[in-house]
Amino acid sequence: MARKPARGKPGPARRSLGEGGRKIVAENRQIPYKYHVLERMEAGLALTGTEVKALREGRATLRDAYALIKSGEAWLLNCHISPYSHSGYAGHDPLRTRKLLLHREEIGKLRGRVEEKGLALVPVRLYFKNGRAKCELALVKGKKVWDRREEVRRRAADREIEQELKRYR
């Protein structure tokens, strides 16, 4: 006799699936406000067991995180992954420098762009894709204060135009 699927609420992993079957763990929402995003790419993360379990609980922060390329390897710095709630004495350092898993050609391309033009690499979001922890990196250029003000003015003008159009429909 065939077994019926369980009914009820979906589990936490199914509930928060984003686009393409991804479970988004952490997101840096300040990126579009502070930077001009030039390019995005996906990188894997080399993590310990308690870090993976803490990520599955959604315990990560990307606020001050950034990526560096040193001696042909990519590293993620200042990414805070809180300790796993059920770990014993052998936890992990929350601000540990973590290795980003990229192909050698991707690292070389990024190194050239970061060194030449003064661009920066920042993580946009952490997520699980097919059970593996991934980091979406963005190659960015910092916005000036007047860029931000101009963007706020443009948004306000667009909002007013939309309100006027709604009024006359």
N, C-alpha and C positions, 0 to 999 in steps of 0.2 A: 504494500500500500504506500502511495506517494505521500510524503510529508508536506504539510501546508506551511507556507512561510509565516513567520511570526508577525503579529499585528501590533499596533501601538506606535508610540513615538519613535522616530528614527534616532539612532545613536548620535553622539556629538560629532563623530567624524563625517557622517552623512549630512547632518543638519547644515554645516557651514561650508559645503562644497561650493567653490567659486566656478569660474568659467573653465571648461575643459576638464572637469573632474579634479580640480586642484583644491586642496584645503588650505586657505590662506591663514597663516599663523600671526604674522606681524606685518604692518605696513607703515611706511613713512609718508604721511600725507602732506608734509611740508615741502617735498621735493618740487612740485610745480610752482609753488609760491616763491621759493628761494633761488631756483636754478632754471636755466634754459636746458631742457633735455635734448641732447643731440642724438644719442643712440642707446638702445637697450639690449641686454643680452642675459642669458640664463647661465648660471654656474651652480655646480654641485657644492656641497659642504662636507668637509671631513669633521665629523662630530664623535663624541664619546657616547656611550649608552645612556647615561643620565641626561645628557643634553638633548638627545632625541626624545626621550620620554617627557622632559620639561617642555619641549617644543610642541609635542602632541597635546599637552595641557594648555597651550597658548601662552606660555610665559616667556615672551621675548620682547625686547624694545630695540628699535633702530634709530632712536632720536639723534645720537651723536656718532653713529657708525659711519665708517668710510673704508675704502679698500686701497691697498697699496700693492705695487709690484716690486718685489725685492729678489734679486739674484734668480730671475727667471721663474718665480713663483708668485701667485696672487694670494694675498692675505686679507682677511676681514678683521678690522680692529674696532674696539669700543662697542661691539654688539653685545648687549646685555641679555644673557639667557639665565633666568633665575634658577636656583637649585630645584631639583625634582622633589616634590612634596613627600614621596615615600622612600627616598634614598636613606641609607644608613650613614655610617661614618665616611664612606668613600663617595663624596659628591664631586662636583667640578667647580672650577673658578668661574664665576659669572662673566667676568670681562676678559676671558682668555682670548688670545689671538688665534683665529681659526683659519685653516687653509681653504682656499676656494679652488674647486676642481674645474680647470679649463684646459682646452687643447693648447699645445705649444704655439700654434699659429695665432690663436686668439690672444694669448698673452703678449706675443710680440707686437701685434697690431695695437693693442691697448697701450703698451709701454710707449710706443712711438707717439701716439696721440696725446698721452698724458704729459710726457716730457717736453714735446715740441711746443704745444699750444697753451700749456698751463691749464689744462682741463682737469677735472677731478672725477673719481669713481666713487659713487655712493650706492648703497643698497636701497632699492625701492620697496621690496617686500620679501618676506620669507614664506615659503609654502611647501606643501608636500605634493609631489607629482608621482603617481604610481608607487607610493610608499616611500619615496626617497626625498630627503630634505633638499630643497633648491633655494637659491637666492637670485632674485632679479636685480641685476646691476644696471646702473645708468651712467653713461658718460655725460657729464654736465659742465656747464659754464655758469659761474655765479652771476646773479642779477644785481644790477646797481639799484640804489634806493629809488632813483627816478624811474627805473623800469617798473618797479613794483607799484609806484604811485600811478604811473600811466595805465597799468593794467587795471587798477582799482577804478580809475576814472572811466575806462572803456567799458568795464562791466556795469557800472552804474548807468552809463548812457544806454547800453543795450537793454538793461532792465526797464528803463523809462520808455524806450521805444516799444518794447513788448507790452507794457501796460497800456500805452496809447492805442496800440493795435487791438488789444482785447476790448477796449472801451468802444471802438467803432465797429465791432463785428456784430 
